[in-house]
Amino acid sequence: MADWKEQLKLALDGVVSGGNFAVTGTVDGPLPEVAVRGVGKLALPIDADQANDLIFAGLPAPYGKGAKTVLDPAVRKATQFEADRVRFSDDWDATIRRVATGAATALGVSGGGASVEAHLYKLLVYEPGGHFTAHRDTEKEPGMFGTLLVQLPVAGGHTGGELSISHQQGREEFWDTEAAAAAAAGAPAAGGGNSGATGAPAGGFQQQQQPVLQYAAFYADCEHELSQVKSGLRVVLAYNLVRVQQAAVVAAAAATTAAASGDAAAASIAGPPTANSSAPSSASAVTEAVRAWEAAASSAGAGAAVQPLVTLLLAHRYTETNLDFGMLKGDDAAKVQALLECPLLDVHLVLFTKEVSGRADMYCSDGDPEEDLEYAQEMAGMDEEYFCETEVKAWVSPLFGRLRHVGGKDALGLKLEELEDSLLGGEQVFPDDLTPDMRMYVPHTGNEGPDITYWYHRALAVVWPRSRRPMLPAAVQGCLTSA
């Protein structure tokens, strides 16, 4: 690796958000008054009679399976109430805003938690046997980036029901909901939990003398699983964590870029830089590495090639809808911010989608029972690949937002192979062991099938020195000066 490239990698390796992909904590303040249509006002801790009323009055909780919503207690067993059936006392609004702000800050959300709101999604009840197998939350509304779970106190608590949360980099956190339930009901807690966030964050849940509320928050792209509740009842308020001022965050990124490039007019229009700026030492280290990059290019002999750009593989999952500077998560946001603050760089975001189709290793036909088809949809692998295509789905500029596509799948004239060769860490964008973001099984019909298709989405930050713009493809140069 070139000295300048190693220097840039080390500079970015030192940039972290200070947050975690999953956090837990205790909600400060009085318990809310909660009323559920069809049940009435809940006494906290919830007693046995009201627990039975909740189970009777609610509906079985489904889960999303591709474009369908499915009821399958082998995958998810819980009772749910839609948000419009739940009401709170007025003081709860201020409390949940404070929790959402603190949780977002602890997660390392770009710009802190000031632009974050918690929108109630559902009230969930898990009785003995209740569970939810490993899954990722879909982003249910514009600006959603995470999930907040607030556990209500229940008399007697519950046993079991551990929530494990994992990130694609192989890290895993656990929420001991049993200990949290004991603490919430005012009983001594046995410990457990992970890193804290706000309200009264803790490395583990503390002993409580009065009923309190415990919560966990995590990014929506994290895989999580609730183990089976063994006894008692677990009652949870599930919230969507949503950025409600995304445009302001994007404008801040544009301001940083404009100010760095000396474009005072654009910087004035865009507004001030984001509050989640990288440490001065990190920004300085990035700038020094870029100067070394430029020096290497200047000193290269005739015909010697010094790569015109580098790429950084983002750790979190993004989609065509949510890839934006204002929607980056955790360390991704911190590292990209450090790049934006370098006055010598252009920084863009790009999303690639890979589609792979082949023969499935499980045989089902349209006439087979639905449960067989569902099993194949979940479990079938690929025997023989016959189609593979990679396509640019989004290209985002901090100044102009989403750029137009030029040339279809080779949008802006840059191909995956070129960007992958420029990765700072030497990774593969789509390694062989990558888990698909979506899969579709097509059963045997006539002389065709069964087939299976996988879709993968990966996001990159694409970076080049402004002095190297003439070395870039013409399509890219054109998009740097027009929307």
C-alpha positions as CSV (number, residue, x, y, z in Angstrom):
1,M,0.0,0.0,0.0
2,A,1.3,3.5,-0.9
3,D,2.6,5.5,2.0
4,W,-0.1,8.1,1.5
5,K,-2.8,5.5,1.3
6,E,-1.6,3.9,4.6
7,Q,-1.5,7.3,6.1
8,L,-5.1,8.1,5.1
9,K,-6.3,4.7,6.3
10,L,-4.7,5.2,9.7
11,A,-6.2,8.7,10.0
12,L,-9.7,7.3,9.3
13,D,-9.2,4.3,11.6
14,G,-8.8,6.8,14.4
15,V,-12.1,8.4,13.7
16,V,-15.0,6.9,15.7
17,S,-18.4,8.3,16.6
18,G,-18.2,7.6,20.3
19,G,-21.5,5.7,20.1
20,N,-22.5,2.1,19.9
21,F,-24.8,0.3,17.5
22,A,-27.0,-0.7,20.5
23,V,-27.5,0.9,23.9
24,T,-29.7,0.5,27.0
25,G,-30.7,2.7,29.9
26,T,-33.2,3.8,32.5
27,V,-36.0,6.4,31.8
28,D,-35.8,9.2,34.4
29,G,-39.0,10.8,35.5
30,P,-42.5,9.7,36.6
31,L,-44.2,6.7,35.2
32,P,-46.6,7.6,32.4
33,E,-50.3,7.1,32.6
34,V,-51.1,4.6,29.8
35,A,-54.5,3.7,28.4
36,V,-55.3,1.1,25.8
37,R,-58.5,1.1,23.9
38,G,-60.4,-2.1,24.7
39,V,-58.5,-2.6,28.0
40,G,-58.7,0.8,29.8
41,K,-56.1,2.6,31.9
42,L,-53.1,0.4,32.9
43,A,-51.9,0.3,36.5
44,L,-48.1,0.3,36.6
45,P,-46.8,-2.3,37.4
46,I,-49.4,-4.1,35.3
47,D,-51.2,-6.7,37.4
48,A,-52.3,-10.2,36.5
49,D,-55.9,-9.2,35.6
50,Q,-54.8,-6.5,33.2
51,A,-52.2,-8.8,31.8
52,N,-54.9,-11.2,30.8
53,D,-57.0,-8.3,29.4
54,L,-54.1,-7.3,27.2
55,I,-53.7,-10.7,25.8
56,F,-57.4,-11.1,25.2
57,A,-57.9,-7.6,23.6
58,G,-54.9,-7.6,21.3
59,L,-54.2,-9.3,18.0
60,P,-51.5,-11.8,17.0
61,A,-48.4,-9.9,15.8
62,P,-47.3,-10.7,12.2
63,Y,-43.9,-10.1,10.6
64,G,-42.8,-8.9,7.2
65,K,-41.7,-11.5,4.7
66,G,-40.7,-9.7,1.4
67,A,-43.7,-7.9,0.2
68,K,-46.1,-9.9,2.4
69,T,-47.2,-9.8,6.0
70,V,-47.3,-13.2,7.6
71,L,-48.6,-14.8,10.8
72,D,-46.4,-17.6,11.9
73,P,-45.9,-18.3,15.7
74,A,-42.8,-20.4,14.9
75,V,-41.2,-17.2,13.8
76,R,-42.9,-14.6,16.0
77,K,-45.3,-15.2,18.8
78,A,-46.6,-12.0,20.4
79,T,-49.8,-9.9,20.9
80,Q,-49.9,-6.4,19.4
81,F,-51.8,-3.1,19.7
82,E,-51.5,-0.5,16.9
83,A,-50.3,2.9,18.0
84,D,-53.8,4.5,17.6
85,R,-55.1,2.2,20.4
86,V,-52.6,3.6,22.9
87,R,-52.8,6.9,24.8
88,F,-50.4,8.6,27.3
89,S,-50.6,11.3,29.9
90,D,-49.3,14.7,28.6
91,D,-46.1,14.6,30.5
92,W,-44.9,11.5,28.6
93,D,-44.2,13.5,25.5
94,A,-41.4,15.4,27.1
95,T,-40.0,12.2,28.7
96,I,-39.9,10.2,25.5
97,R,-38.4,13.1,23.6
98,R,-35.6,13.3,26.2
99,V,-35.1,9.5,25.9
100,A,-35.0,9.6,22.1
101,T,-32.5,12.5,22.1
102,G,-30.2,10.7,24.6
103,A,-30.4,7.4,22.9
104,A,-29.6,8.9,19.5
105,T,-26.6,10.6,21.0
106,A,-25.4,7.4,22.6
107,L,-25.8,5.6,19.3
108,G,-23.5,8.2,17.7
109,V,-26.1,9.7,15.4
110,S,-24.6,12.5,13.3
111,G,-25.5,15.9,14.7
112,G,-26.5,14.4,18.0
113,G,-30.1,13.7,18.9
114,A,-31.6,17.2,18.5
115,S,-33.3,16.4,15.3
116,V,-34.6,12.9,16.4
117,E,-38.1,12.0,17.4
118,A,-39.6,8.7,18.7
119,H,-42.8,7.7,16.9
120,L,-44.9,5.0,18.6
121,Y,-45.2,2.0,16.4
122,K,-46.9,-0.7,18.5
123,L,-47.5,-1.9,22.0
124,L,-46.3,-5.5,22.2
125,V,-47.1,-8.2,24.7
126,Y,-45.1,-11.4,25.1
127,E,-46.6,-14.2,27.3
128,P,-44.9,-17.5,28.1
129,G,-43.6,-19.0,24.8
130,G,-43.5,-15.5,23.2
131,H,-40.4,-14.9,21.0
132,F,-39.1,-13.4,17.7
133,T,-36.5,-15.1,15.6
134,A,-33.5,-13.3,14.2
135,H,-34.6,-10.4,11.9
136,R,-33.9,-6.8,10.9
137,D,-36.4,-4.1,11.2
138,T,-37.7,-2.5,8.0
139,E,-37.5,1.3,7.9
140,K,-41.2,2.0,8.3
141,E,-41.3,5.7,7.6
142,P,-39.1,8.4,5.9
143,G,-36.2,9.3,8.1
144,M,-36.4,6.2,10.3
145,F,-32.9,4.9,11.3
146,G,-33.4,2.9,14.5
147,T,-35.8,1.3,17.0
148,L,-36.4,2.2,20.6
149,L,-38.0,-0.4,23.0
150,V,-39.4,0.8,26.3
151,Q,-40.3,-2.0,28.7
152,L,-43.2,-1.4,31.0
153,P,-43.2,-2.7,34.5
154,V,-45.2,-5.9,35.1
155,A,-46.0,-7.3,38.6
156,G,-43.8,-10.3,39.1
157,G,-41.7,-9.6,36.0
158,H,-40.8,-12.4,33.6
159,T,-38.1,-14.9,33.0
160,G,-36.3,-15.6,29.7
161,G,-36.8,-13.2,26.8
162,E,-33.2,-12.1,26.3
163,L,-32.7,-9.7,23.4
164,S,-29.5,-10.2,21.4
165,I,-28.5,-7.5,18.9
166,S,-25.7,-8.0,16.4
167,H,-24.0,-5.8,13.8
168,Q,-22.7,-7.1,10.5
169,Q,-19.1,-6.6,11.6
170,G,-19.6,-9.5,14.0
171,R,-20.2,-7.6,17.2
172,E,-23.1,-8.6,19.5
173,E,-24.8,-7.0,22.5
174,F,-27.4,-8.4,24.8
175,W,-30.3,-6.9,26.7
176,D,-31.2,-9.0,29.8
177,T,-34.9,-8.1,29.8
178,E,-35.5,-10.4,32.7
179,A,-33.2,-8.3,34.9
180,A,-34.7,-5.2,33.5
181,A,-38.2,-6.4,34.3
182,A,-37.1,-7.1,37.9
183,A,-35.7,-3.6,38.2
184,A,-38.7,-2.0,36.6
185,A,-41.1,-3.7,39.1
186,G,-39.0,-2.5,42.0
187,A,-37.3,-5.8,42.8
188,P,-33.5,-6.2,43.0
189,A,-32.0,-6.8,39.6
190,A,-29.5,-9.5,39.0
191,G,-27.4,-7.4,36.6
192,G,-27.1,-7.7,32.8
193,G,-27.5,-5.2,30.0
194,N,-24.9,-3.5,27.9
195,S,-23.7,0.0,27.4
196,G,-25.9,2.8,28.7
197,A,-27.4,5.8,26.9
198,T,-29.5,8.4,28.6
199,G,-32.0,9.1,31.3
200,A,-29.8,7.1,33.7
201,P,-27.6,5.0,31.4
202,A,-25.6,2.2,32.9
203,G,-23.2,-0.6,32.0
204,G,-25.8,-2.8,33.5
205,F,-29.2,-2.2,35.1
206,Q,-29.1,-1.0,38.6
207,Q,-31.2,-2.0,41.6
208,Q,-34.4,0.0,41.9
209,Q,-36.7,0.6,44.9
210,Q,-39.6,2.1,42.8
211,P,-41.0,0.9,39.5
212,V,-39.1,2.4,36.6
213,L,-38.9,2.1,32.9
214,Q,-36.0,0.4,31.1
215,Y,-35.2,0.8,27.4
216,A,-33.0,-0.4,24.6
217,A,-32.2,1.3,21.3
218,F,-30.4,0.1,18.2
219,Y,-29.9,0.9,14.5
220,A,-32.6,-0.6,12.2
221,D,-30.0,-2.5,10.1
222,C,-28.9,-4.5,13.2
223,E,-30.1,-8.1,13.3
224,H,-31.8,-8.9,16.6
225,E,-33.5,-11.9,18.2
226,L,-35.8,-12.2,21.3
227,S,-35.4,-15.6,23.0
228,Q,-38.5,-17.3,24.4
229,V,-40.2,-15.8,27.4
230,K,-40.4,-18.6,30.0
231,S,-42.8,-17.2,32.5
232,G,-44.6,-14.0,33.4
233,L,-45.4,-11.3,30.9
234,R,-43.2,-8.8,28.9
235,V,-44.9,-5.6,27.8
236,V,-43.0,-3.3,25.5
237,L,-43.6,0.1,23.7
238,A,-41.9,-0.1,20.3
239,Y,-40.9,3.2,18.8
240,N,-39.4,4.2,15.4
241,L,-36.5,6.5,15.9
242,V,-36.8,9.1,13.1
243,R,-34.8,12.1,11.9
244,V,-37.3,14.9,11.4
245,Q,-34.8,17.5,10.2
246,Q,-32.8,15.5,7.7
247,A,-32.7,18.4,5.3
248,A,-30.9,20.5,7.9
249,V,-28.3,17.8,8.4
250,V,-27.7,17.5,4.7
251,A,-27.4,21.2,4.4
252,A,-24.8,21.1,7.2
253,A,-22.8,18.6,5.2
254,A,-23.0,20.9,2.2
255,A,-21.9,23.8,4.3
256,T,-18.8,21.8,5.4
257,T,-17.9,21.0,1.8
258,A,-18.5,24.5,0.6
259,A,-16.5,26.1,3.4
260,A,-13.7,23.6,2.8
261,S,-13.6,24.5,-0.9
262,G,-13.7,28.2,-0.2
263,D,-17.2,28.6,-1.7
264,A,-18.4,31.3,0.7
265,A,-21.8,31.8,-1.1
266,A,-22.7,28.1,-1.0
267,A,-21.5,27.8,2.6
268,S,-23.8,30.8,3.6
269,I,-26.8,29.2,1.8
270,A,-26.2,25.8,3.3
271,G,-25.8,27.0,6.9
272,P,-23.4,26.0,9.7
273,P,-21.5,22.7,9.8
274,T,-22.9,19.8,11.8
275,A,-22.2,19.5,15.5
276,N,-20.8,16.0,15.1
277,S,-17.5,17.2,13.7
278,S,-14.5,15.0,13.9
279,A,-11.7,15.8,16.4
280,P,-9.3,18.5,15.1
281,S,-6.4,16.0,15.3
282,S,-8.3,13.6,13.0
283,A,-9.1,16.3,10.5
284,S,-5.5,17.4,10.5
285,A,-4.3,13.8,9.9
286,V,-6.7,13.4,7.0
287,T,-5.4,16.6,5.4
288,E,-1.8,15.6,5.9
289,A,-2.5,12.3,4.2
290,V,-4.2,14.0,1.2
291,R,-1.2,16.4,0.9
292,A,1.0,13.3,0.7
293,W,-1.3,11.9,-1.9
294,E,-1.0,15.0,-4.0
295,A,2.8,15.1,-3.6
296,A,3.0,11.5,-4.8
297,A,1.0,12.3,-7.9
298,S,3.1,15.4,-8.6
299,S,6.4,13.5,-8.3
300,A,5.3,10.5,-10.3
301,G,7.2,10.2,-13.6
302,A,5.7,10.3,-17.0
303,G,3.4,7.3,-17.5
304,A,3.4,6.5,-13.8
305,A,-0.1,6.1,-12.5
306,V,-1.2,7.3,-9.0
307,Q,-4.8,6.4,-8.4
308,P,-7.1,9.4,-8.7
309,L,-9.6,8.3,-6.0
310,V,-10.0,6.1,-3.0
311,T,-13.2,4.4,-1.6
312,L,-14.3,3.6,1.9
313,L,-16.7,0.7,2.5
314,L,-19.5,1.9,4.9
315,A,-20.2,-0.5,7.8
316,H,-23.9,-0.1,8.1
317,R,-26.6,-1.1,5.6
318,Y,-28.2,1.5,3.4
319,T,-30.9,1.5,0.7
320,E,-31.6,3.6,-2.4
321,T,-34.2,5.4,-0.3
322,N,-32.1,6.3,2.8
323,L,-28.5,6.7,1.5
324,D,-27.7,10.4,2.2
325,F,-25.2,12.4,4.2
326,G,-27.8,13.2,6.8
327,M,-28.7,9.5,7.3
328,L,-25.3,8.0,7.9
329,K,-25.0,5.9,11.1
330,G,-22.4,5.6,13.8
331,D,-18.8,5.5,12.7
332,D,-19.8,5.9,9.1
333,A,-21.1,9.4,9.9
334,A,-18.0,10.3,11.8
335,K,-15.5,9.1,9.2
336,V,-17.4,10.8,6.3
337,Q,-17.6,14.0,8.4
338,A,-13.8,13.9,8.8
339,L,-13.4,13.6,5.0
340,L,-15.9,16.4,4.4
341,E,-13.9,18.7,6.7
342,C,-10.7,18.2,4.6
343,P,-10.4,21.4,2.4
344,L,-8.6,19.4,-0.4
345,L,-11.2,16.7,-1.0
346,D,-14.4,16.0,-2.9
347,V,-16.6,13.4,-1.1
348,H,-19.5,11.5,-2.6
349,L,-21.6,8.5,-1.6
350,V,-22.5,5.6,-3.9
351,L,-24.8,2.6,-3.5
352,F,-24.3,-0.6,-5.5
353,T,-26.9,-3.3,-5.8
354,K,-25.8,-6.8,-6.8
355,E,-28.5,-9.3,-8.1
356,V,-27.6,-13.0,-8.3
357,S,-29.9,-15.7,-9.7
358,G,-29.5,-19.4,-10.0
359,R,-31.0,-22.8,-9.6
360,A,-32.3,-23.5,-6.1
361,D,-31.2,-26.5,-4.1
362,M,-34.7,-27.2,-2.9
363,Y,-37.4,-28.5,-5.2
364,C,-41.0,-27.2,-4.8
365,S,-43.7,-26.7,-7.3
366,D,-46.8,-24.4,-7.3
367,G,-48.9,-27.3,-6.2
368,D,-47.0,-28.0,-3.0
369,P,-48.4,-27.0,0.4
370,E,-47.9,-23.3,1.4
371,E,-45.7,-24.3,4.4
372,D,-43.3,-26.1,2.1
373,L,-43.0,-23.1,-0.2
374,E,-42.4,-20.8,2.8
375,Y,-39.8,-23.2,4.1
376,A,-38.0,-23.1,0.8
377,Q,-38.2,-19.4,0.6
378,E,-36.4,-19.1,4.0
379,M,-33.9,-22.0,3.7
380,A,-33.2,-22.7,0.0
381,G,-29.6,-22.1,-1.2
382,M,-28.2,-21.8,-4.7
383,D,-26.8,-24.7,-6.6
384,E,-25.8,-23.1,-9.9
385,E,-25.5,-19.4,-10.6
386,Y,-26.6,-18.3,-14.1
387,F,-27.1,-14.6,-13.7
388,C,-25.1,-11.8,-11.9
389,E,-25.4,-8.1,-12.4
390,T,-24.1,-5.1,-10.4
391,E,-25.7,-1.7,-10.8
392,V,-25.3,1.8,-9.4
393,K,-28.5,2.6,-7.6
394,A,-27.6,6.0,-6.1
395,W,-24.9,8.6,-6.3
396,V,-25.1,11.4,-3.8
397,S,-23.2,14.7,-3.6
398,P,-23.1,16.9,-0.4
399,L,-23.8,20.0,-2.6
400,F,-26.2,18.7,-5.2
401,G,-27.8,15.8,-3.4
402,R,-28.8,12.8,-5.6
403,L,-27.1,13.1,-9.0
404,R,-28.6,12.0,-12.3
405,H,-27.5,8.7,-13.8
406,V,-25.3,8.8,-16.8
407,G,-25.0,5.7,-18.9
408,G,-27.3,3.3,-16.9
409,K,-25.4,0.7,-14.9
410,D,-22.1,2.4,-15.4
411,A,-23.5,5.6,-14.0
412,L,-21.0,8.5,-13.9
413,G,-18.5,6.3,-15.7
414,L,-17.2,4.4,-12.7
415,K,-17.6,0.7,-12.4
416,L,-17.6,-1.5,-9.3
417,E,-14.3,-3.1,-10.2
418,E,-12.6,0.3,-10.3
419,L,-14.0,1.4,-7.0
420,E,-13.3,-2.0,-5.3
421,D,-9.6,-1.7,-6.4
422,S,-9.5,1.6,-4.7
423,L,-10.8,0.5,-1.3
424,L,-8.7,1.7,1.6
425,G,-9.0,-1.5,3.6
426,G,-8.5,-3.9,0.7
427,E,-12.0,-5.5,1.4
428,Q,-14.4,-6.9,-1.2
429,V,-17.6,-4.9,-1.6
430,F,-19.6,-8.2,-2.0
431,P,-17.7,-11.0,-0.3
432,D,-18.8,-14.6,-0.8
433,D,-20.2,-14.9,2.7
434,L,-22.3,-11.7,2.6
435,T,-25.9,-12.2,3.8
436,P,-28.4,-11.2,1.2
437,D,-30.6,-8.1,2.0
438,M,-33.5,-9.8,0.1
439,R,-34.1,-13.2,-1.4
440,M,-36.9,-14.6,-3.6
441,Y,-37.6,-18.3,-4.3
442,V,-39.5,-19.2,-7.4
443,P,-40.9,-22.7,-7.4
444,H,-40.8,-25.2,-10.3
445,T,-43.2,-24.3,-13.1
446,G,-43.4,-26.4,-16.2
447,N,-39.9,-26.9,-17.6
448,E,-38.3,-24.1,-15.5
449,G,-37.1,-23.7,-11.9
450,P,-36.9,-23.9,-9.1
451,D,-34.9,-20.7,-9.0
452,I,-33.7,-18.3,-6.3
453,T,-32.5,-14.7,-6.5
454,Y,-30.5,-12.8,-4.0
455,W,-30.1,-9.0,-3.8
456,Y,-27.3,-7.2,-1.9
457,H,-26.8,-3.5,-1.2
458,R,-23.5,-1.9,-0.2
459,A,-22.6,1.7,0.2
460,L,-19.3,3.4,-0.3
461,A,-17.8,6.8,0.2
462,V,-15.9,7.9,-2.9
463,V,-13.1,10.4,-2.3
464,W,-10.7,12.3,-4.6
465,P,-8.5,15.4,-4.2
466,R,-9.9,18.3,-6.1
467,S,-6.5,18.7,-7.8
468,R,-7.1,15.2,-9.3
469,R,-10.4,16.1,-10.9
470,P,-8.9,16.1,-14.5
471,M,-8.0,12.4,-14.0
472,L,-11.6,11.4,-13.4
473,P,-14.0,10.2,-16.1
474,A,-15.7,13.0,-18.0
475,A,-19.1,12.0,-16.7
476,V,-18.0,12.6,-13.1
477,Q,-16.4,15.9,-13.9
478,G,-19.6,17.1,-15.5
479,C,-21.6,16.2,-12.4
480,L,-19.3,18.1,-10.1
481,T,-20.6,21.4,-11.6
482,S,-24.2,20.6,-12.3
483,A,-27.1,19.0,-10.5
